[in-house]
Amino acid sequence: MICKRIRTFLNFTGAEITENKKKIIWLIQSNQTTPIIIDYLKTLKTRIERYIDILFWIPDTASDKMKTIKVLNPTILKTTTRIAGRPYQAYLAKRESLSKERLAQGLTIADVLLLDDLGGSNVRRTTLDVDMPEDTCGLILQVPTPLGSSEMEEKNFHSAILWAKQNKIPAIGYELLPLDTKWTLAPSLPDGIITRHNESFEHLKKQLSHDNVWLLPVYEAAIFSSISTDFHLNGAKACYHYKNAHSISADRTILYLPHNVAMVYEYQEMIKILSRLGNRLHLMFGFGKDQVRGAYSQEETIELVCEKELKNFASYSFHDANIPWEMMMADAVIACSACFNTEIIEKELPCIIFDPALPPMTRGNKRRVTTQKTLLKIINQIITAHQCKREFTDILMLLTRLGKNDD
């Protein structure tokens, strides 16, 4: 089965050039057409175009969004909804299909339909009237929920899942509205689920019958929200740039250090502690162009004072503190004091402040610790959590490895 084949390739972590350029269909629903999401999808398509051609489809029921998403060159997908008979005939059809299913209290599901409203809602079936393009290896689509998705979005979701199964390609759903709810039918239908939040990730791993549940890194997860901003979009673009520029592997945890020359000693001591885990870390140093000491820039000061310690880290880079969205690239911010950077980013990322001179404190994402042991324990937890995260690009590339299911 497709799900089993996905499991075979879960260890795939990098983009590989395929012999033939594959296609992946991305179904866009009405409630995912914010300017930020559309701009990101354009970026994602460009980033992966060497390996995969992403084809954006939008159902004709959402054709009024065409102007909004025209930059993606979408194809309007024709759908057909057929109604089977009148209400009573609809009830009979439901009763026939559900006659063997019973509730714990003893009633059949069909009896419950009758008690409800004589099965008043007609049996409807929405289908996609389109042939699968050649070399298509997967379908990506949003998972609807009862608390925010329209009836038509749900119908399009179900019909697209059925279409993918008929064409024997994996269907991968992703979280836009929260999926850590009691409604797990829709998330159980795709062959895999991409989540935005750790709580949804942990919940669905326990609830679903397969293991194909992935957690996006925060710089991508933040995009898929109705309240995402240019800050988040710029953060994702910066991350893609710097990961390539510094050859940062997918398994490497990234920490942002808002270094300040007024705390050279404190940061040197903290870096010594972090160096025990350095082979698994990339350090991002936030610096200010005005933080000059004598003839040395702040970057030079860091490399000179911490020369010995920096050799123990997998890699490091420097980032202008006045470009705060670059912090979105990190798994966490590690500082020696609360500051401008922690104030900006604590709503998005864990902010760990190591300061033995002040008492421990926790407020939301902001946590102050006072001992080396606690600091190292938290960093280890961040490293472990990072291993659960997977970029959209890696998941899309995973689908090219699966090909078409022949089972």
N, C-alpha and C positions, 0 to 999 in steps of 0.2 A: 504494500500500500504506500501511498505518497508520504504519509506521516512517518513511516518506518524509514523511508529513503532519506527524508530530511534528517533524521537522527544520525544517519551514517556520516553526514558531513558537518556535524555541529562543531567540529574542531577547526573548520576552515576559517581563517582569520584575515586573509589578505586578498587583494584584487589580483586575479590572474587573467592573462589575455586568452580568450577562448579562440578556437580555430575559426568558428563562424560567429559573427556578431549576433547575439541573441536579442529577443524582444521581450519586454515585460509590460503588461497592460496595467495602467493605474487608473482605477475608476474614481472619478471625482464626484462627490455628492454636494448638494446645495450648501450645507453648513460648513464646508471646508474651503471656502473661496475668499478668505480674508487676504488683503494685499501681502501680508507677511508670509503666509503659507504659499501663495502663488509664487512669490519671489524666490522662496526657498526651493520649491519644486523645480523652478527654472535652473537654479544653481546646481541642484542635485543631478538634473538631466545632463547639464554641461560637464559636470565633474566625472560622470561615469560613461560619457558617450563613446569613449574609446573601446569600451567593453560591452555595453548594453545600450540598446535603443529603447527608451521609455516612451510608450505610446499612451497619451492621456485621452481617456474617454469620459464623456459626460452624458448621462441619460437625457433623452429628449424632454423628460418631465422637468429638467432643470435647465432647459435651453436659454432661459432668461439670464443665465450667468455667463453666457458665451463672451460677452463684451469684457467681463471682468477677467476671464482666464485666456483671452485670445493670444497672449504672449506664449502660452504653452502649445499652441497649434493643436487644439483638441479636436477630436472627432465626435460628432453627435451620434449617440447610440440610440437606435430606435428600439423602443420597448412596446410590447403588446400585452394588454391585460384582458383576459377572457373570463367571463362570468358564467358559472355553471348553474343554470336553472333558477328557480324561485326559492324563497327562504326555506320552505318545507323540503324541497328537493335537496337543498344545500345541507339541511340537517341530516337527511338520509345518507348523503354521501359521507358526511363526517362520522355518522354512527357506524357506517360500514367499515371505514378505515380505522376507527378507534374502538371497535366493539370488544376487543380482547384486553384492553387496558383498563385497569381498575384503580381507584384510589384506596388508600389504607382504610378508610371508613366503610368500604364495601360497595359504594356506588361505582358504576362504570363512568368513564369520562364522558361517554355519549349521553348518559342520563343527566349529568351535570349541565351539559349544553342545553338539553331540553328544559331543565328547570330554570335555566338562566333566561333565555329569550327565544326559545324554540329555534335555537341556532340561527337567529335573525340575520347575522351577517352572511352574505352569500359566499360560496366558495369561489375564490378568485385566484387566478394564476397569472403572474407576470413573467414574461419570457423576453430574452434578449434576441433580437432579430439580426444576428451578425455572425459571420464565419470567423474562425480563429485565424489570425495572420500566421504565415509560415514562420517557423523558428521561434514561436512564442513559448516561453518556459515558465511563466507564472503570472498570477493576477494579484495585485495589491489593492485593498479596499478598506474603507473605514468600517469599524464594527459599531452598529447602532445600539442604543439603549432606550428603554421606555421613558427615561427622564431627560428628553431633549431631542430625540430623533423623530422625524415626521413619519407618518404611515407610509408615504411613498418611498422614503429613504430605506425603510425596512424592507419593503417589497423589492426594491432594486437590489438590496444586499442579498436577499435570499435567492433571487433569480440569478444573480451573478455567481454565487456559490455553486448553484446547480449547473450553470453553464460551464464553469471550470471543471467540475467533476465529469460532466459529459465529454469534455475535451481532454480529460486526463492530464491536467496541469495543476500544480499546487496553487491553492488560494491562501493568501496570507492577509489576515486582518490586522488593523492597528488601532490603537486607542486614541480617540480624540476627546470624547466624553468619558468620564471616569468609569472604569470597569471593575473596580473593587466593590461590587454590589451583589445583592442576592440573585440577580438575573444573570444566569450563566448559559442560557440556551444559545444566544447569538454568538458569544465567544467560542462555544464548543463546535460550531459548524466549520470554520476555516481549518486548514491543515496546520496553521501556526498563528501565533498572536504576538504582535509587537506592542509592548507597553511603554508608558511614559513615566510611571511612578513605581517606586519600589513596592508600595502596598498592593497595587494591581498585579505586579509581577509575582509576589509571594502568594497572593490569593488564587490566581489562576493556575499557578504551578500545582497547588493542592486540589483544585476543583476539576481541572481538565484531565482527560484520560490519556493525553500524550504529553511529551516533554518539550514540545516545540514552542516555548514561551521565551521571548527575548526582552531585554530592558535597554532602552535607548540611553545614551549618555545625555547629561543635562543640556548640553549645547544644542542637541537635536530635539530632545523632548520638549523644551521650552517653546519651540516653534509651533507645535501643534496644539494651539490654544487660542481661544477667542480674545485673550488679553495679551498675546505676544506683541512685542514692540520691535522697533529697529535695533534696539540694544541687543535683543536675543538673536536677530538675524545677522547683525554684524559680528556677534560672538561666534556663531557657527562658521561664517566665512573666514574669520581670523583663525579658527581652529584648523580648518582644512589647509590653510596656507602654511601655518607653522608646523603642523604635523609632517607635511611634505618637506619643508625647508630644513627641519632638524631630524628627519628620518625617525620619528617617534613611533615605535611599534605599538600595535593595538593592546598589547598586554602590559604596557608601561603606565603606571599611575603618575598623574601630574599634580604637583603642588605649586600653588602660587604664593610667593613670599613678598609682601609689600615692604621691601627693605628701606631703611632710612639711615642716613649717615650719622644721625644723632644716637643710633643704637647699634653701632658697628660691633661692639663687644657682645651684646645680647644675641645678635643674629649669628655671630660666629659660634657662640656656645650652642645655640639651637641647631645649627647646621652640623655641628659635631655629633649631636644626638641623632639627627636624621640620617647621618652617613652610615649608621649601622644597617640601615635598610636601603642604602643608596643604589645598589645595583638594580633595584626595581622601580626607581624614581626618576622623573624628569622634574627639575626645578625651574620655575618661571620667576625671575627676579623683576619685581616692579621697581623702576628707578625714576628719578627726576633729573631733567637736564640742568636744573639749577643747583643740584646738590653736589657741588664741587668742593673738594678739600685740597687746598694748595694747588699743585699742578695736576691732580688726579680727578678724573670724572668719577661718578659713582660706580659705573661698570668696572673701571680700573681698580677702584678701591676694593670692591667685592672680590675680584679675581686675585688681587694681591694678598689681602688679609686671609682669605679662605682658600688659598691655592692648594694646600695639602688636603683639606676636606673635600673640595670639589672633585678631586680625582677619584673619589669613591662613588660618585653618582653616575648613572647611565648617561645622562646628558643634562644640559641646562641652557637657558636662553634669557635674554633681556627684553623687557617690555616697558614702554613709556607709561608711567602711572596715570597720565592724562588721557589714556585710551582704555578706560576701565572695562569695556565689554570684552577685552581679551582675556579677562579672568574667567569667562565662561568656558574656556578651554580646560580649566583645571577640575580635578575631582574635589579639591578643597583648598581653602586659603589658610595658611599657617603663618601666624604673626606673633611678634613679641609684645604687641600692645594693640588695643582697639585704635582704629585709625580711619582715615577717609575711605580706604579700600574696603575694610570690613563693613563699614556703614552702608556702602553701596551694594555689596554683593551678598549680604547675609540672608536676604530673602530667597536667594537662588542656590547658594552653596553652603556646605558646612564651613564655619569660620572658627578655627581653633587658635586660641591665644595662649601662648606659653609664657606665664609671668609668675615666678615664685614669690614675688613681693606682694601680691594681692591674693585675696581668698578665692577659692574655686567658685564658679558661677555657671549656670546654664540658663539660656533664654532663647527658645526657638533654635535656630541654626548656630547661634553664637554660644561658644563654650570656652570658659577660661580654666586652664589646668595649671597645676603648680609643681608637679613632679615629673621626672624623666620617665618613670615607669608608666604613668598614665598617658603621657604624650605618645610613647612608643606603642602602647596598646591601641590607642585611637588610630594611629597611622596604619597599624597592621589591619585594623578593621576596614579602613578606607581602601587599602590595597586589595583585601578580599572582596569587598563590594565591587571594586572596579572590574574584577574578572567576570562578573555577571553581565556587564554592559557590552552591547554590540552595536556598531554603527549601521545606519541604513544601507550604506554601500556594501558592507560585508554580507548583510542579509540578502540583498539583491544579487550579489555575486554567487551566493550559495545556491540560488535558484538556477543559475546557468549551469551549475555542476550537476543538477538533478536531471535536467532534460525533461522529456515527455514521459509520463508514467505509462508503462505498458501492461500493468496488472489489470 
